[in-house]
């Protein structure tokens, strides 16, 4: 399933399967303000500083070259072919399934399986939930990137902010809140992310032993933001022990989303509808996270026909 696409398979995809209508509106609406980049040979994005004013121009290019990978800038420019005249940038969170610091599975570093993708989607959905429910953002999209997930935000209140570090810290919960037991605000965000991370931590990840190893499920239930009585139970654990363990988890949280992508205004991302040729999967917008299955919904025709 995750095999590399051949030159002929890429050609088939862009000539026979890819359609201009598959480009999401958030790409088409301001297309002429984005930098486009291409990886022509599988060696990284070696062809940058391209600009296209119409989908027809992009379609013609793809039909001629069927590139290994296609990217667009997260920023908008007056002159995208020179990356000059910055006009704002998407806010982006990148969850790569192969780079997760804790996993339910036993994949080696750099490998990806179905469980890896499920865990990455769970994290990305949690990020999306925090953006919408806690920060009040509305123009937010979830994208399957081919080997993970992107969360892309277009709200005007965010687009002009150049310093994204504090937003990243809040959303991924990489700082222990002063009062972990508060019912709302950042404490609630931290507990949600804590539970996602704690559920995947193996014994070797947990330096603080005792209750955190033996009563994992009970502690996760008690830390649920809906269980006020349970929080009182957690309070009875030694505070020094709690603080140390929360700090361990916060450190892991910092690595489950790629912070370099969030803070880099010159970052380029895979173009939704394009092919991730390394794994032969389609980068696509997710309409319903609950029902989306990448091994069903992001598989190009040529993969299904392999070996037939």
Helices and strands as residue ranges (DSSP letters): H 7-12, I 13-17, G 20-22, H 25-28, G 31-33, E 36-39, E 47-50, H 55-65, E 69-73, E 75-79, E 84-89, E 91-96, G 97-99, H 114-129, I 130-134, E 140-144, E 148-153, H 156-159, H 165-172, H 185-200, G 203-205, H 211-214, H 216-222, H 228-235, H 239-256, H 259-263, E 268-270, E 275-276, E 281-282, E 284-285, H 294-297, H 301-304
